[in-house]
Amino acid sequence: MCVYNDETLLNNTLLKSLEKQTANHETILLNNSLGTYGSAAEALNFGGRKAKGEFLLFVHQDVDFFSCDWLEKATAYLRALPDVGIAGIAGKSNKKATITNIKHGNPPILAGGIQIEKPTKVQTLDECLIIIPKTVFNTLEFDEKTCIDWHLYAVDYCLSLEKYLYSVYVLPLFIHHISTGHSISEKYFSSLKNVIKKHRKEHKVIFTTIHNWDANRPLILQRVQRKYKLLEEKFLVIVLRFLDFLGIKNQLKSSINFFIPKRKKGPF
């Protein structure tokens, strides 16, 4: 299932990639170029109810599967996980780096700091690609009242699954997400307030691939802190590039590099 607003991007990326898949699959496309749907939760619930497959894959329009047997591999992983409630390819479970095998942007670069070789449990998932067993979706749909925009519907779903005793997994599969994934609208924070209010009793911290949100701290302060951190990292990257231009490396460059988050490999 895919909600799209750019038919050219959809055809050249997701659909072109799906055509090469060896596994049988049903494609449900939801055109939102005219604003038919008010939120991702509303659109994906509509598509999910129509789907007939064993597993429901909700994916962005700008995703390319790296291999022709991607769907086959994903199905095999899911069938081997009896407690799976939802799975994806990027997630977070603590203060360490994002767990993902995604490559994003052009040219493709790794999107997260921790790559995995086996299914790994996390607290929440990123929305660019998620998979839900149809039997689970029949019990729990996306929350349209809490997630009023195009963000956090997977985060809320992951947290809501706890009472059903299902687990959340990141699968060790690669995709190319054309977007760099940095787009956040103001409504993101409206949905975030709703998610925090809904789950703060069970979760003191909500870990997302964007940021770790403290359920008991004012959101405005956390937004300022996050923005300052992003600006600081961008400034340090600019300084490093300037030093490269000047041919200055060695100890000074190493000292600056120390303050920029490192990408790690292997399971945490």
TIDOKOL-277563 format. One line per field, with one value per residue (C-alpha): residue in one letter; x, y, z. Coordinates in steps of 0.25 Angstrom, whole numbers. Last residue first. Layout:
N
code A | ... $
c1 X | ... $
c2 Y | ... $
c3 Z | ... $
//
This chain:
268
code F | P | G | K | K | R | K | P | I | F | F | N | I | S | S | K | L | Q | N | K | I | G | L | F | D | L | F | R | L | V | I | V | L | F | K | E | E | L | L | K | Y | K | R | Q | V | R | Q | L | I | L | P | R | N | A | D | W | N | H | I | T | T | F | I | V | K | H | E | K | R | H | K | K | I | V | N | K | L | S | S | F | Y | K | E | S | I | S | H | G | T | S | I | H | H | I | F | L | P | L | V | Y | V | S | Y | L | Y | K | E | L | S | L | C | Y | D | V | A | Y | L | H | W | D | I | C | T | K | E | D | F | E | L | T | N | F | V | T | K | P | I | I | I | L | C | E | D | L | T | Q | V | K | T | P | K | E | I | Q | I | G | G | A | L | I | P | P | N | G | H | K | I | N | T | I | T | A | K | K | N | S | K | G | A | I | G | A | I | G | V | D | P | L | A | R | L | Y | A | T | A | K | E | L | W | D | C | S | F | F | D | V | D | Q | H | V | F | L | L | F | E | G | K | A | K | R | G | G | F | N | L | A | E | A | A | S | G | Y | T | G | L | S | N | N | L | L | I | T | E | H | N | A | T | Q | K | E | L | S | K | L | L | T | N | N | L | L | T | E | D | N | Y | V | C | M $
c1 95 | 96 | 107 | 113 | 114 | 112 | 119 | 112 | 121 | 128 | 141 | 142 | 146 | 158 | 162 | 162 | 172 | 181 | 183 | 176 | 178 | 178 | 171 | 160 | 160 | 159 | 147 | 140 | 143 | 137 | 125 | 122 | 124 | 114 | 104 | 106 | 103 | 91 | 85 | 88 | 82 | 69 | 68 | 70 | 59 | 50 | 52 | 49 | 36 | 32 | 32 | 38 | 30 | 29 | 44 | 45 | 57 | 58 | 56 | 57 | 48 | 49 | 38 | 43 | 35 | 27 | 15 | 8 | 13 | 6 | -7 | -1 | 12 | 5 | -5 | 7 | 14 | 2 | 3 | 18 | 17 | 7 | 18 | 23 | 36 | 44 | 57 | 56 | 67 | 57 | 61 | 59 | 68 | 65 | 73 | 68 | 71 | 57 | 54 | 44 | 33 | 26 | 12 | 6 | -7 | -5 | 8 | 3 | -1 | 14 | 17 | 4 | 7 | 21 | 15 | 5 | 17 | 16 | 6 | -4 | -15 | -8 | -16 | -30 | -27 | -21 | -16 | -24 | -23 | -30 | -32 | -18 | -12 | -19 | -13 | 1 | 7 | 19 | 25 | 33 | 36 | 29 | 41 | 39 | 37 | 41 | 51 | 53 | 64 | 62 | 76 | 88 | 88 | 93 | 94 | 97 | 86 | 83 | 94 | 97 | 91 | 97 | 86 | 78 | 76 | 81 | 73 | 80 | 74 | 76 | 76 | 87 | 88 | 78 | 69 | 59 | 59 | 55 | 57 | 54 | 40 | 32 | 19 | 12 | 22 | 20 | 22 | 34 | 38 | 27 | 32 | 46 | 41 | 32 | 43 | 52 | 41 | 38 | 52 | 54 | 57 | 68 | 70 | 56 | 54 | 46 | 41 | 26 | 26 | 22 | 11 | 13 | 1 | 4 | -5 | -11 | -26 | -24 | -37 | -37 | -22 | -25 | -35 | -27 | -15 | -22 | -28 | -15 | -7 | -15 | -26 | -28 | -33 | -23 | -23 | -10 | -14 | -15 | -16 | -9 | -12 | -2 | -5 | 7 | 13 | 28 | 39 | 39 | 44 | 31 | 32 | 44 | 38 | 26 | 34 | 44 | 40 | 25 | 24 | 33 | 25 | 12 | 15 | 5 | 5 | -1 | 5 | 0 $
c2 -12 | -20 | -17 | -5 | 9 | 23 | 34 | 46 | 59 | 64 | 56 | 60 | 74 | 68 | 59 | 72 | 79 | 67 | 63 | 71 | 84 | 84 | 98 | 91 | 80 | 90 | 97 | 83 | 81 | 94 | 92 | 79 | 85 | 96 | 85 | 78 | 90 | 94 | 80 | 81 | 95 | 90 | 78 | 86 | 96 | 85 | 79 | 92 | 94 | 80 | 82 | 70 | 59 | 50 | 52 | 51 | 44 | 49 | 47 | 32 | 31 | 28 | 31 | 34 | 32 | 21 | 14 | 26 | 35 | 27 | 35 | 49 | 46 | 42 | 54 | 64 | 57 | 58 | 73 | 73 | 67 | 77 | 88 | 80 | 71 | 67 | 61 | 48 | 49 | 45 | 34 | 23 | 11 | -2 | -12 | -24 | -28 | -26 | -16 | -22 | -19 | -29 | -33 | -35 | -28 | -17 | -14 | -12 | 3 | 7 | 1 | 8 | 21 | 21 | 16 | 27 | 37 | 46 | 50 | 58 | 56 | 44 | 43 | 43 | 35 | 23 | 13 | 0 | -11 | -25 | -26 | -20 | -32 | -42 | -35 | -36 | -22 | -17 | -4 | 5 | 20 | 21 | 19 | 9 | 9 | 1 | -8 | -23 | -28 | -37 | -42 | -36 | -22 | -8 | 3 | 17 | 21 | 26 | 19 | 27 | 26 | 37 | 42 | 41 | 30 | 16 | 8 | -3 | 2 | 3 | 18 | 21 | 19 | 26 | 14 | 6 | 12 | 7 | 6 | -5 | -9 | -19 | -19 | -29 | -40 | -51 | -63 | -58 | -68 | -64 | -50 | -53 | -62 | -51 | -41 | -50 | -53 | -38 | -34 | -45 | -35 | -28 | -14 | -9 | 5 | 14 | 28 | 26 | 22 | 8 | 1 | -14 | -22 | -37 | -49 | -42 | -38 | -22 | -14 | -11 | -7 | 3 | 11 | 10 | 15 | 27 | 31 | 28 | 36 | 48 | 57 | 48 | 53 | 64 | 66 | 58 | 48 | 36 | 23 | 11 | -3 | -13 | -28 | -37 | -50 | -51 | -50 | -35 | -28 | -20 | -15 | -7 | 0 | 3 | 9 | 17 | 22 | 20 | 27 | 38 | 41 | 40 | 50 | 51 | 36 | 28 | 14 | 0 $
c3 79 | 66 | 57 | 51 | 57 | 51 | 59 | 64 | 62 | 74 | 72 | 58 | 63 | 70 | 59 | 49 | 59 | 61 | 46 | 35 | 29 | 14 | 13 | 6 | 16 | 27 | 21 | 20 | 34 | 38 | 30 | 37 | 51 | 47 | 42 | 56 | 64 | 56 | 58 | 73 | 74 | 67 | 76 | 89 | 84 | 81 | 94 | 101 | 94 | 97 | 112 | 119 | 125 | 112 | 109 | 93 | 87 | 73 | 59 | 58 | 70 | 85 | 94 | 108 | 121 | 114 | 120 | 127 | 115 | 104 | 100 | 104 | 97 | 84 | 85 | 87 | 75 | 66 | 68 | 67 | 53 | 50 | 49 | 38 | 38 | 25 | 29 | 22 | 12 | 2 | -9 | 1 | -4 | 3 | 11 | 19 | 33 | 39 | 50 | 60 | 69 | 78 | 81 | 95 | 91 | 102 | 95 | 82 | 85 | 86 | 72 | 66 | 72 | 65 | 52 | 52 | 55 | 43 | 32 | 40 | 50 | 58 | 71 | 65 | 53 | 61 | 51 | 52 | 63 | 62 | 47 | 46 | 55 | 46 | 33 | 39 | 39 | 30 | 31 | 21 | 21 | 35 | 44 | 55 | 70 | 83 | 76 | 75 | 65 | 53 | 49 | 42 | 47 | 44 | 55 | 52 | 43 | 29 | 21 | 9 | -5 | -15 | -16 | -3 | 6 | 10 | 20 | 28 | 41 | 56 | 60 | 69 | 84 | 94 | 94 | 85 | 71 | 58 | 43 | 33 | 38 | 46 | 53 | 62 | 62 | 73 | 64 | 57 | 46 | 37 | 38 | 33 | 22 | 17 | 17 | 9 | -1 | -2 | -5 | -15 | -27 | -18 | -14 | -12 | -16 | -8 | -13 | -12 | 3 | 8 | 16 | 14 | 19 | 22 | 19 | 7 | 4 | 5 | 5 | 20 | 19 | 8 | 16 | 29 | 21 | 16 | 30 | 37 | 27 | 29 | 23 | 11 | -3 | -3 | -18 | -21 | -10 | -19 | -11 | -18 | -14 | -20 | -18 | -17 | -23 | -20 | -30 | -29 | -42 | -44 | -30 | -33 | -44 | -36 | -24 | -32 | -46 | -45 | -31 | -35 | -47 | -40 | -29 | -18 | -13 | -2 | -4 | 0 $
//
